[in-house]
Amino acid sequence: MLKENESNKYKYATIMIIFSSFSLALMAGMIKYLNSVPLLEILFFRNIAIIIIIPLIIKNKKIYFWGNNKPLLILCAMLAGFVTMAYFYSITKMKLADAVTIKQLGPFFIILLSVVFLRRKISFKLIVIFVFAFLGILLIVKPGFNSDIYPAIIGLLGASLMAVNHMFLNYLCVREHPLVIVNYCGYIIGCY
């Protein structure tokens, strides 16, 4: 009985990952073709559901609305906003596949920052993967000294800021309720 229940959890998790990936791809595709809509307007409408629904859930669950560490929550939400803007900007100015590939460098930056700041140990295998990922990005983006490289630089900056944001989230997630963190992000990103 226990193995069957665990098997169902893995099936459910797999379905949710596929649905999430499909939804994010659909969002990226829609943003790519919304060149006439200002970036901040796209950010606002992307977060409108969070702005409306999350406070109601927080009130219903009787969670402290403001959280315990307001300055860090605000900083984390602002970083999330900059990351989202950088990603959306790179989507609108680059080939969609290139922009999404650059965004996928975020986990590699997280590994790098966790080694530097959290003193985590990584294996030689991860170092090799990190180097090949960077080389792959260079091949995809084809850097040169022209105006086409600026969206790629902004995308890389967004991916690296995502890693910094995840360091803050690593600290916050044990001290704050997840809904409070999402609420701050929704309001601050939506109000840019």
Residue frames as qw, qx, qy, qz and C-alpha x, y, z in Angstrom:
[[0.000, 0.885, 0.465, 0.000, 0.00, 0.00, 0.00],
 [0.314, -0.793, 0.087, 0.514, 2.81, 2.41, 0.88],
 [0.392, -0.171, 0.587, 0.688, 4.67, 1.81, -2.41],
 [0.216, 0.596, 0.682, 0.364, 1.48, 2.34, -4.40],
 [0.126, -0.932, -0.278, 0.195, 0.82, 5.65, -2.60],
 [0.362, -0.630, 0.318, 0.609, 4.39, 6.78, -3.25],
 [0.388, 0.155, 0.698, 0.582, 4.10, 5.74, -6.90],
 [0.116, 0.811, 0.553, 0.151, 0.97, 7.88, -7.23],
 [0.244, -0.872, -0.016, 0.424, 2.84, 10.85, -5.75],
 [0.394, -0.334, 0.533, 0.670, 5.58, 10.50, -8.36],
 [0.281, 0.469, 0.711, 0.442, 3.02, 10.25, -11.16],
 [0.047, -0.919, -0.383, 0.075, 1.23, 13.34, -9.85],
 [0.343, -0.734, 0.200, 0.552, 4.54, 15.22, -9.49],
 [0.412, -0.023, 0.645, 0.643, 5.54, 14.27, -13.03],
 [0.176, 0.699, 0.627, 0.296, 2.23, 15.49, -14.42],
 [0.175, -0.934, -0.192, 0.245, 2.55, 18.76, -12.50],
 [0.417, -0.499, 0.387, 0.654, 6.13, 19.31, -13.79],
 [0.332, 0.269, 0.688, 0.587, 4.98, 18.75, -17.37],
 [0.018, 0.848, 0.518, 0.108, 2.01, 21.09, -16.88],
 [0.317, -0.834, 0.010, 0.452, 4.27, 23.72, -15.30],
 [0.421, -0.250, 0.525, 0.696, 6.80, 23.48, -18.14],
 [0.236, 0.525, 0.679, 0.455, 4.03, 23.76, -20.73],
 [0.111, -0.916, -0.373, 0.097, 2.56, 26.79, -18.93],
 [0.363, -0.706, 0.195, 0.577, 5.93, 28.55, -18.72],
 [0.382, 0.023, 0.635, 0.671, 6.62, 27.84, -22.40],
 [0.117, 0.726, 0.620, 0.272, 3.18, 29.20, -23.32],
 [0.227, -0.905, -0.161, 0.321, 3.83, 32.32, -21.22],
 [0.403, -0.456, 0.404, 0.683, 7.22, 32.87, -22.90],
 [0.310, 0.310, 0.697, 0.567, 5.64, 32.45, -26.33],
 [0.002, 0.863, 0.500, 0.071, 2.89, 34.94, -25.52],
 [0.314, -0.817, 0.034, 0.483, 5.38, 37.50, -24.19],
 [0.475, -0.121, 0.536, 0.688, 7.50, 37.11, -27.32],
 [0.161, 0.452, 0.632, 0.609, 4.61, 38.28, -29.48],
 [0.180, -0.882, -0.423, 0.100, 3.46, 41.12, -27.21],
 [0.540, 0.072, 0.028, 0.838, 6.10, 43.58, -28.47],
 [0.029, -0.590, -0.248, -0.768, 3.59, 46.43, -28.64],
 [0.606, -0.733, -0.266, -0.159, 2.63, 46.09, -24.94],
 [0.020, 0.774, -0.484, 0.408, 4.99, 47.82, -22.46],
 [0.524, 0.149, -0.795, 0.267, 7.05, 45.45, -20.31],
 [0.088, -0.086, 0.626, -0.770, 5.73, 46.86, -17.03],
 [0.676, 0.025, -0.023, -0.736, 2.17, 46.35, -18.19],
 [0.754, 0.114, -0.632, -0.135, 2.93, 42.69, -18.92],
 [0.286, 0.135, -0.770, 0.554, 4.43, 42.35, -15.43],
 [0.382, -0.076, 0.358, -0.849, 1.34, 43.88, -13.85],
 [0.797, 0.059, -0.175, -0.575, -1.10, 41.58, -15.61],
 [0.626, 0.184, -0.750, 0.106, 1.10, 38.56, -14.93],
 [0.220, 0.028, -0.742, 0.633, 0.82, 39.30, -11.19],
 [0.437, -0.283, -0.063, -0.851, -2.81, 40.43, -10.99],
 [0.794, -0.271, -0.499, -0.217, -4.00, 37.00, -9.81],
 [0.579, -0.066, -0.566, 0.583, -1.39, 36.98, -7.03],
 [0.012, -0.192, 0.213, -0.958, -2.38, 40.50, -5.97],
 [0.605, -0.264, -0.162, -0.734, -6.05, 39.49, -5.70],
 [0.858, -0.175, -0.443, -0.192, -6.01, 35.86, -4.53],
 [0.598, 0.113, -0.610, 0.507, -3.03, 35.47, -2.18],
 [0.111, -0.281, 0.407, -0.862, -4.14, 38.13, 0.38],
 [0.750, -0.225, -0.111, -0.612, -7.51, 36.38, 0.63],
 [0.859, -0.017, -0.504, 0.087, -5.82, 33.03, 1.31],
 [0.351, 0.238, -0.548, 0.721, -3.50, 34.65, 3.88],
 [0.392, -0.290, 0.228, -0.843, -6.48, 36.22, 5.66],
 [0.857, -0.141, -0.282, -0.408, -8.43, 32.96, 5.55],
 [0.819, 0.014, -0.502, 0.278, -5.52, 30.98, 7.04],
 [0.467, -0.882, -0.036, -0.045, -4.92, 33.71, 9.66],
 [0.776, 0.042, -0.026, 0.628, -1.26, 34.16, 8.72],
 [0.236, -0.754, -0.051, 0.611, 0.55, 37.35, 9.75],
 [0.582, 0.780, 0.229, 0.022, 0.25, 39.41, 6.56],
 [0.143, 0.950, -0.279, 0.005, 3.47, 41.46, 6.84],
 [0.858, 0.224, -0.357, 0.293, 5.90, 38.69, 7.75],
 [0.693, -0.648, -0.091, 0.302, 8.69, 38.83, 10.27],
 [0.519, -0.352, 0.284, 0.726, 11.54, 40.24, 8.19],
 [0.411, 0.832, 0.296, -0.225, 10.06, 43.04, 6.08],
 [0.059, 0.813, -0.411, -0.409, 13.34, 44.49, 4.71],
 [0.264, -0.273, 0.876, 0.296, 14.54, 41.12, 3.44],
 [0.471, 0.490, 0.731, -0.067, 11.09, 40.26, 2.04],
 [0.324, 0.884, 0.068, -0.331, 11.06, 43.57, 0.14],
 [0.068, -0.667, 0.638, 0.379, 14.61, 43.04, -1.13],
 [0.404, 0.011, 0.902, 0.153, 13.78, 39.50, -2.23],
 [0.458, 0.677, 0.556, -0.151, 10.64, 40.69, -4.03],
 [0.203, 0.879, -0.190, -0.388, 12.54, 43.52, -5.74],
 [0.200, -0.441, 0.806, 0.342, 15.19, 41.08, -6.94],
 [0.459, 0.312, 0.831, 0.038, 12.46, 38.78, -8.23],
 [0.378, 0.836, 0.259, -0.302, 11.02, 41.77, -10.11],
 [0.065, 0.770, -0.491, -0.402, 14.35, 42.63, -11.72],
 [0.343, -0.157, 0.900, 0.217, 14.87, 38.98, -12.66],
 [0.473, 0.546, 0.685, -0.092, 11.43, 38.80, -14.25],
 [0.296, 0.885, -0.006, -0.360, 11.93, 42.07, -16.13],
 [0.101, -0.605, 0.691, 0.382, 15.33, 40.92, -17.42],
 [0.408, 0.090, 0.899, 0.132, 13.83, 37.64, -18.59],
 [0.435, 0.720, 0.510, -0.178, 10.85, 39.26, -20.27],
 [0.146, 0.860, -0.248, -0.422, 13.09, 41.87, -21.91],
 [0.191, -0.413, 0.815, 0.358, 15.43, 39.22, -23.28],
 [0.471, 0.355, 0.808, 0.006, 12.43, 37.26, -24.58],
 [0.392, 0.836, 0.295, -0.246, 11.13, 40.27, -26.49],
 [0.137, 0.876, -0.353, -0.299, 14.54, 41.26, -27.93],
 [0.127, -0.446, 0.862, 0.206, 16.17, 37.87, -28.68],
 [0.582, 0.008, -0.725, -0.369, 15.23, 34.61, -30.28],
 [0.753, -0.460, 0.028, -0.470, 12.92, 32.82, -27.88],
 [0.954, -0.054, -0.249, 0.157, 15.10, 29.71, -27.63],
 [0.492, 0.399, -0.360, 0.685, 18.20, 31.81, -26.84],
 [0.292, -0.557, 0.225, -0.744, 16.45, 33.80, -24.11],
 [0.888, -0.348, -0.035, -0.299, 15.05, 30.67, -22.45],
 [0.872, 0.135, -0.315, 0.349, 18.44, 28.95, -22.66],
 [0.232, 0.488, -0.373, 0.754, 20.15, 31.89, -20.97],
 [0.581, -0.519, 0.135, -0.612, 17.53, 31.85, -18.22],
 [0.964, -0.162, -0.202, -0.055, 18.31, 28.18, -17.63],
 [0.535, 0.405, -0.485, 0.561, 21.79, 29.23, -16.49],
 [0.440, -0.676, 0.145, -0.573, 20.24, 30.31, -13.19],
 [0.930, -0.365, -0.010, -0.050, 20.77, 26.96, -11.45],
 [0.794, 0.234, -0.187, 0.529, 24.46, 27.03, -12.42],
 [0.063, 0.629, -0.228, 0.741, 24.81, 30.47, -10.85],
 [0.727, -0.573, 0.044, -0.375, 23.08, 29.10, -7.75],
 [0.951, -0.094, -0.128, 0.265, 25.68, 26.34, -7.54],
 [0.519, 0.449, -0.194, 0.701, 28.49, 28.87, -7.97],
 [0.231, -0.657, 0.165, -0.698, 27.12, 31.22, -5.30],
 [0.863, -0.465, -0.040, -0.195, 26.47, 28.37, -2.88],
 [0.850, 0.078, -0.204, 0.480, 30.14, 27.41, -3.18],
 [0.298, 0.489, -0.179, 0.800, 31.31, 30.98, -2.62],
 [0.303, -0.518, 0.175, -0.780, 28.91, 32.15, 0.09],
 [0.845, -0.354, 0.055, -0.396, 27.53, 29.03, 1.74],
 [0.141, -0.590, 0.795, -0.032, 30.82, 27.09, 1.55],
 [0.919, 0.123, 0.272, -0.256, 29.14, 24.13, -0.11],
 [0.349, -0.389, 0.765, 0.376, 31.36, 21.50, -1.66],
 [0.774, 0.490, 0.000, -0.400, 30.82, 20.52, -5.29],
 [0.838, -0.074, 0.480, 0.251, 32.25, 17.65, -7.22],
 [0.221, -0.362, 0.556, 0.715, 34.58, 17.86, -10.18],
 [0.232, 0.399, 0.827, 0.321, 31.71, 16.54, -12.29],
 [0.054, 0.870, 0.450, -0.196, 29.59, 19.61, -11.48],
 [0.188, -0.701, 0.246, 0.642, 32.50, 21.91, -12.33],
 [0.253, -0.042, 0.760, 0.597, 32.82, 20.25, -15.74],
 [0.143, 0.647, 0.738, 0.128, 29.07, 20.58, -16.32],
 [0.083, -0.864, -0.196, 0.457, 29.23, 24.25, -15.31],
 [0.209, -0.492, 0.477, 0.698, 32.04, 24.96, -17.79],
 [0.195, 0.198, 0.827, 0.488, 30.25, 23.14, -20.63],
 [0.086, 0.777, 0.608, -0.134, 27.02, 25.00, -19.87],
 [0.077, -0.806, 0.054, 0.585, 28.80, 28.32, -20.22],
 [0.201, -0.266, 0.688, 0.644, 30.49, 27.23, -23.43],
 [0.193, 0.464, 0.837, 0.217, 27.10, 26.11, -24.76],
 [0.054, 0.864, 0.365, -0.342, 25.60, 29.51, -23.99],
 [0.139, -0.634, 0.357, 0.672, 28.47, 31.21, -25.79],
 [0.208, 0.029, 0.825, 0.525, 27.81, 29.06, -28.85],
 [0.132, 0.663, 0.736, 0.017, 24.09, 29.81, -28.78],
 [0.019, -0.895, -0.218, 0.388, 24.33, 33.55, -28.22],
 [0.674, 0.405, 0.200, 0.584, 27.38, 34.06, -30.51],
 [0.258, -0.851, -0.152, 0.430, 28.74, 37.10, -28.68],
 [0.531, 0.398, 0.203, 0.720, 30.18, 39.98, -30.61],
 [0.177, -0.372, -0.238, 0.879, 30.54, 43.69, -30.18],
 [0.134, -0.303, -0.499, -0.801, 27.22, 44.73, -31.63],
 [0.426, -0.236, 0.209, -0.848, 23.85, 45.79, -30.29],
 [0.791, -0.119, -0.485, -0.354, 22.51, 42.23, -30.40],
 [0.535, 0.060, -0.728, 0.425, 24.60, 41.24, -27.38],
 [0.168, -0.297, 0.360, -0.869, 22.86, 43.64, -24.94],
 [0.789, -0.242, -0.094, -0.556, 19.69, 41.56, -24.50],
 [0.849, 0.030, -0.507, 0.149, 21.92, 38.53, -23.86],
 [0.292, 0.261, -0.538, 0.747, 23.88, 40.46, -21.22],
 [0.470, -0.295, 0.193, -0.809, 20.64, 41.54, -19.57],
 [0.894, -0.115, -0.316, -0.295, 19.44, 37.92, -19.66],
 [0.687, 0.127, -0.573, 0.429, 22.69, 36.76, -18.03],
 [0.034, -0.309, 0.421, -0.852, 22.35, 39.48, -15.41],
 [0.713, -0.253, -0.034, -0.653, 18.81, 38.26, -14.73],
 [0.888, -0.027, -0.458, -0.001, 20.01, 34.66, -14.39],
 [0.472, 0.186, -0.570, 0.647, 22.73, 35.68, -11.95],
 [0.288, -0.296, 0.283, -0.866, 20.32, 37.85, -9.93],
 [0.833, -0.205, -0.304, -0.414, 17.98, 34.86, -9.81],
 [0.734, 0.027, -0.584, 0.346, 20.77, 32.97, -8.05],
 [0.096, 0.220, -0.449, 0.861, 21.20, 35.79, -5.51],
 [0.586, -0.260, -0.034, -0.766, 17.43, 35.84, -5.00],
 [0.861, -0.134, -0.471, -0.138, 17.42, 32.10, -4.34],
 [0.454, 0.127, -0.612, 0.635, 20.07, 32.61, -1.65],
 [0.255, -0.197, 0.296, -0.899, 17.71, 35.02, 0.08],
 [0.776, -0.146, -0.267, -0.553, 14.80, 32.63, -0.42],
 [0.701, 0.037, -0.676, 0.225, 16.89, 29.85, 1.13],
 [0.158, 0.078, -0.564, 0.807, 17.17, 32.03, 4.23],
 [0.422, -0.099, 0.086, -0.897, 13.56, 33.25, 4.20],
 [0.665, -0.096, -0.594, -0.442, 11.79, 29.95, 3.55],
 [0.537, -0.200, -0.756, 0.316, 12.51, 28.67, 7.08],
 [0.142, -0.198, -0.439, 0.865, 11.46, 31.94, 8.72],
 [0.383, 0.234, 0.009, -0.893, 8.46, 33.09, 6.69],
 [0.654, 0.340, 0.639, -0.219, 5.30, 31.44, 5.42],
 [0.401, 0.089, 0.647, 0.642, 5.55, 30.76, 1.64],
 [0.147, 0.775, 0.579, 0.206, 2.32, 32.66, 0.99],
 [0.217, -0.899, -0.058, 0.377, 3.78, 35.79, 2.61],
 [0.408, -0.369, 0.511, 0.661, 6.84, 35.56, 0.36],
 [0.290, 0.394, 0.718, 0.496, 4.67, 35.11, -2.75],
 [0.013, -0.889, -0.449, 0.084, 2.44, 37.99, -1.63],
 [0.270, -0.759, 0.167, 0.568, 5.38, 40.38, -1.33],
 [0.355, -0.113, 0.661, 0.651, 6.69, 39.31, -4.74],
 [0.218, 0.605, 0.715, 0.274, 3.28, 39.71, -6.36],
 [0.053, -0.934, -0.292, 0.198, 2.69, 43.20, -5.01],
 [0.292, -0.701, 0.295, 0.580, 6.16, 44.57, -5.59],
 [0.339, 0.003, 0.718, 0.608, 6.53, 43.10, -9.08],
 [0.168, 0.670, 0.695, 0.200, 2.96, 44.09, -9.96],
 [0.097, -0.940, -0.226, 0.238, 3.52, 47.65, -8.78],
 [0.508, -0.217, 0.323, 0.768, 6.70, 48.31, -10.75]]
